[in-house]
Structure formats: C-alpha cells, structure tokens
Amino acid sequence: MDIDVVVIGSGISALKALYVAKLYNRNALAVDVHGGDGGYIQLLDGEDAVAKAPLFIDLDEADFLHSLGIDVKCYEVKHSVLKSGNYVLKTVGFIDIDVQMNWFIRWLNSNKLCFDVELFTKLKKSYEFPTYRPIHSVANIRKIDVEKKILALSTGTIIKYSKIVYTWPLELLPQNLYPNSIKNIIEQFLNQLELKYVSLYIYTTLAKSIEPKENLITIYTHATKASKIHTAIALHLHNKKIMYTATSYTKQHPLIPGIREKIVSELKKHRITNSIDALKKHYTNITYGLLNKINENILKELEQLLENHDIILFGRIAQWREKT
Ligand SMILES: Cc1cc2nc3c(=O)[nH]c(=O)nc-3n(C[C@H](O)[C@H](O)[C@H](O)COP(=O)(O)OP(=O)(O)OC[C@H]3O[C@@H](n4cnc5c(N)ncnc54)[C@H](O)[C@@H]3O)c2cc1C
C-alpha cells in the first residue's frame, strides 16, 4: 500500500495533520492502538458524550473556535479549598520537577473557562471528517524502516510512505525504528533530553444535576497528604453534572492499590458527590499529565534530524511542548 502521509495517533494533532494533508491533496492514513479517537479528550462510551479528561478553553481560544463555527460554553470559575497547604507540590506528586505548564494552576488562575463536552466531534465536523467513525485505523506499529520508508503494522499491512507525522509520546519513538544505527542515535538524544513527567489518574462521573449551577465551574482543592485527591472539578451542563477528580502519581510514588475506592470514599467524605447517583463512571490514566522543561536546542536538533528522515514530530507529547 502506498500512502503519502501516515499519521501516527488519533488525538487533536492527528486530526489537524489529516486535515492539512487533505488541504494539499495528499492521501493520508492515521493509525493508533486505541479504538476511540480523541486522544487525551477521548469520549466516555454511551449516549451522553463526555470527554474522559478535562480540557478547558481560554476566552481567546474560544474566539478562535467560534471562527470555526464551534460554539463553546463559558463558565465563571469558583475556587473551594477543602484543605490548604502546598497545593503545587501535591499536583506534581511531591517530587522535584520543573513543569512547563501546570494545568491545575492555570485553571485556578482563570476567572472564566470554556468547555465543550463534544469538542473533538465538533472539530472533526468543522474539518469535514465523518463524525460517526474514528479518524484512524486501529493497529499497532511493528516497524518503521526509515531507509526503505516502509512502515509495518500489527495487522500485517505494509505501507510505503513519503512522510510520517508522529503524535505519540516522544519517549516511545525509538522502539520501532529501524535500522539500529538511527534507533541508537534517537535514544542518545532522548537520554540527553531527560524527559520527566507527572502522571494523572482521573475519575470522571456524569450524574443528574440536583441543583444546576449553569454558569459555574467549581474547582475543589486539597493540598495535604491526608487525602489522595488534589483537585475535583464540577460543572453542570443542561441537567447533568460532570465531575473530574484528579490524583497525581510518578515513578517514585506510584498509585496505591485500591485507589478507586479511596477516591470515591474521599469524595463522599468531603460531601462533593455521591457516586451512587452517577449515571456513568470512568477511570483514566494520563501517563504524560505534566511535562518537564527540557533543553529546547537539543529538541530542535532532534526534530531536524527526524525531518531529514521524513518523520515530523507534531503535538503535545511528541514535541514535548505544551500549547503547540
Ligand atoms: C491534564 C491536562 C490538562 C490539559 N488541559 C488543557 C486545557 O485546559 N486547555 C488546552 O488547550 N489544552 C489542555 N491540555 C493539552 C491537551 O491535551 C492538548 O491540547 C491536546 O489534547 C493534545 O492533543 P495531541 O493530539 O497532541 O495529544 P494527545 O491527545 O495526548 O494524543 C496523542 C496520541 O498519543 C497517544 N498516547 C497518549 N498517551 C499515550 C501513552 N501513554 N502510550 C501510548 N500512546 C499514547 C494517544 O492515543 C494519541 O494517539 C491538557 C493536557 C493535560 C494532560
């Protein structure tokens, strides 16, 4: 099979890459191991579409989305402190790390945040992709031969490509590269970059609203070790209440066994939610939740080297840059 652009991934960056390929009349194919598309904002299964993890939009970004014909709802932000303390340190899992962007702090520092439960679906629609099916084929990558420009999928399909747009996590890139000389060079770059991150475990619930507070996002924070959760975010949409509860973990301090039950009992204890009322519940692991600052010059050198081999890094976790 001959393909001009193979896009590895199925999140917002993959969607954008497919759209650009379409604009330039290139034939393109996206592949990802996960069935549903959307990446970080993949939807919960079922009738009520809710993203598994929170993504808020600034007012200026909301204007941009508006220009694409996407209307997002904006909310006042209210901060409710469950327990004060070193909140920043708790969000980074009590480790010494200099993160590029702490999303939780950013949300807390905003007066207004915009949100759309179906952002990914609406983006697909505005880029004229069918909304009833994923943007990608489900397959894993077995091998990328950068010399022959051949990519082998787990399904047995062999693709002759012109360019690859890679949106998967940067640290996973070398695992399928061939020949070994290239793979080794990329590994050396990654060693120099010293990628570090904080992972997030997010519990998402969708429940019936008892007292809908239509224009309010409430961010609850807990900043001591007495509780595992550090942030719970509640917002109402129509007659539903969406709640995202987050706990951070790292390689040094992994998730404790029974974390699910712990989160549910802590939410009850703080009287934030009653999980029995939840119509839907979901637990998501965001491995690359908060990204560390790295040496930009080394990263640019790596990007250039890969471009010389027709591999383009694109998106948050591939370029290791927030707000790409
Ligand atoms: C906690 C958090 C909060 C955020 N909040 C905001 C916000 O409020 N506003 C905003 O504009 N942006 C926010 N972002 C950034 C947001 O994620 C990006 O704007 C957008 O979703 C990135 O899309 P992407 O396609 O580049 O990456 P992703 O959606 O992360 O997907 C990249 C691809 O990598 C794959 N992938 C991901 N993780 C793994 C893994 N561990 N192993 C293998 N494959 C993997 C996915 O399946 C996908 O195909 C937030 C990100 C995080 C983590």
The ligand as an SDF file (V2000), in Angstrom:
LIG
                    3D

 53 58  0  0  0  0  0  0  0  0999 V2000
   -4.0930   17.2760   32.4230 C   0  0  0  0  0  0  0  0  0  0  0  0
   -4.1320   18.0080   31.1300 C   0  0  0  0  0  0  0  0  0  0  0  0
   -4.9190   19.1180   31.0200 C   0  0  0  0  0  0  0  0  0  0  0  0
   -4.9790   19.8220   29.8480 C   0  0  0  0  0  0  0  0  0  0  0  0
   -5.7540   20.9210   29.8000 N   0  0  0  0  0  0  0  0  0  0  0  0
   -5.8150   21.6430   28.6980 C   0  0  0  0  0  0  0  0  0  0  0  0
   -6.6160   22.8110   28.6560 C   0  0  0  0  0  0  0  0  0  0  0  0
   -7.2970   23.1510   29.6170 O   0  0  0  0  0  0  0  0  0  0  0  0
   -6.6230   23.5420   27.5150 N   0  0  0  0  0  0  0  0  0  0  0  0
   -5.8950   23.1630   26.4300 C   0  0  0  0  0  0  0  0  0  0  0  0
   -5.9310   23.8440   25.4180 O   0  0  0  0  0  0  0  0  0  0  0  0
   -5.1390   22.0520   26.4300 N   0  0  0  0  0  0  0  0  0  0  0  0
   -5.0800   21.2890   27.5350 C   0  0  0  0  0  0  0  0  0  0  0  0
   -4.2960   20.1670   27.5830 N   0  0  0  0  0  0  0  0  0  0  0  0
   -3.4790   19.8530   26.4180 C   0  0  0  0  0  0  0  0  0  0  0  0
   -4.2850   18.9520   25.5100 C   0  0  0  0  0  0  0  0  0  0  0  0
   -4.0760   17.6270   25.8880 O   0  0  0  0  0  0  0  0  0  0  0  0
   -3.8630   19.1850   24.1100 C   0  0  0  0  0  0  0  0  0  0  0  0
   -4.1770   20.4580   23.7230 O   0  0  0  0  0  0  0  0  0  0  0  0
   -4.4450   18.1870   23.1050 C   0  0  0  0  0  0  0  0  0  0  0  0
   -5.3640   17.2640   23.6220 O   0  0  0  0  0  0  0  0  0  0  0  0
   -3.2250   17.4420   22.6080 C   0  0  0  0  0  0  0  0  0  0  0  0
   -3.5800   16.6470   21.5330 O   0  0  0  0  0  0  0  0  0  0  0  0
   -2.4790   15.6860   20.9290 P   0  0  0  0  0  0  0  0  0  0  0  0
   -3.1410   15.0080   19.7930 O   0  0  0  0  0  0  0  0  0  0  0  0
   -1.2290   16.4250   20.6610 O   0  0  0  0  0  0  0  0  0  0  0  0
   -2.1180   14.6690   22.1000 O   0  0  0  0  0  0  0  0  0  0  0  0
   -2.9650   13.5130   22.7700 P   0  0  0  0  0  0  0  0  0  0  0  0
   -4.4050   13.7660   22.6970 O   0  0  0  0  0  0  0  0  0  0  0  0
   -2.3710   13.2900   24.1040 O   0  0  0  0  0  0  0  0  0  0  0  0
   -2.7080   12.2390   21.8600 O   0  0  0  0  0  0  0  0  0  0  0  0
   -1.5340   11.8830   21.2370 C   0  0  0  0  0  0  0  0  0  0  0  0
   -1.5640   10.4520   20.7940 C   0  0  0  0  0  0  0  0  0  0  0  0
   -0.7280    9.6930   21.6540 O   0  0  0  0  0  0  0  0  0  0  0  0
   -1.3960    8.5460   22.1320 C   0  0  0  0  0  0  0  0  0  0  0  0
   -0.9910    8.3500   23.5290 N   0  0  0  0  0  0  0  0  0  0  0  0
   -1.2280    9.1720   24.5500 C   0  0  0  0  0  0  0  0  0  0  0  0
   -0.6840    8.6770   25.6760 N   0  0  0  0  0  0  0  0  0  0  0  0
   -0.1040    7.5090   25.3250 C   0  0  0  0  0  0  0  0  0  0  0  0
    0.6120    6.5230   26.0380 C   0  0  0  0  0  0  0  0  0  0  0  0
    0.8270    6.6390   27.3330 N   0  0  0  0  0  0  0  0  0  0  0  0
    1.0660    5.4690   25.3630 N   0  0  0  0  0  0  0  0  0  0  0  0
    0.8370    5.3430   24.0460 C   0  0  0  0  0  0  0  0  0  0  0  0
    0.1710    6.2470   23.3150 N   0  0  0  0  0  0  0  0  0  0  0  0
   -0.2930    7.3040   23.9470 C   0  0  0  0  0  0  0  0  0  0  0  0
   -2.8850    8.8570   22.0010 C   0  0  0  0  0  0  0  0  0  0  0  0
   -3.6350    7.6800   21.7900 O   0  0  0  0  0  0  0  0  0  0  0  0
   -2.9110    9.7380   20.8040 C   0  0  0  0  0  0  0  0  0  0  0  0
   -2.9890    8.9840   19.6400 O   0  0  0  0  0  0  0  0  0  0  0  0
   -4.2370   19.3950   28.7290 C   0  0  0  0  0  0  0  0  0  0  0  0
   -3.4600   18.2460   28.8240 C   0  0  0  0  0  0  0  0  0  0  0  0
   -3.4040   17.5390   30.0130 C   0  0  0  0  0  0  0  0  0  0  0  0
   -2.5830   16.2900   30.0980 C   0  0  0  0  0  0  0  0  0  0  0  0
  1  2  1  0
  2  3  1  0
  2 52  2  0
  3  4  2  0
  4  5  1  0
  4 50  1  0
  5  6  2  0
  6  7  1  0
  6 13  1  0
  7  8  2  0
  7  9  1  0
  9 10  1  0
 10 11  2  0
 10 12  1  0
 12 13  2  0
 13 14  1  0
 14 15  1  0
 14 50  1  0
 15 16  1  0
 16 17  1  0
 16 18  1  0
 18 19  1  0
 18 20  1  0
 20 21  1  0
 20 22  1  0
 22 23  1  0
 23 24  1  0
 24 25  2  0
 24 26  1  0
 24 27  1  0
 27 28  1  0
 28 29  2  0
 28 30  1  0
 28 31  1  0
 31 32  1  0
 32 33  1  0
 33 34  1  0
 33 48  1  0
 34 35  1  0
 35 36  1  0
 35 46  1  0
 36 37  1  0
 36 45  1  0
 37 38  2  0
 38 39  1  0
 39 40  1  0
 39 45  2  0
 40 41  1  0
 40 42  2  0
 42 43  1  0
 43 44  2  0
 44 45  1  0
 46 47  1  0
 46 48  1  0
 48 49  1  0
 50 51  2  0
 51 52  1  0
 52 53  1  0
M  END
$$$$
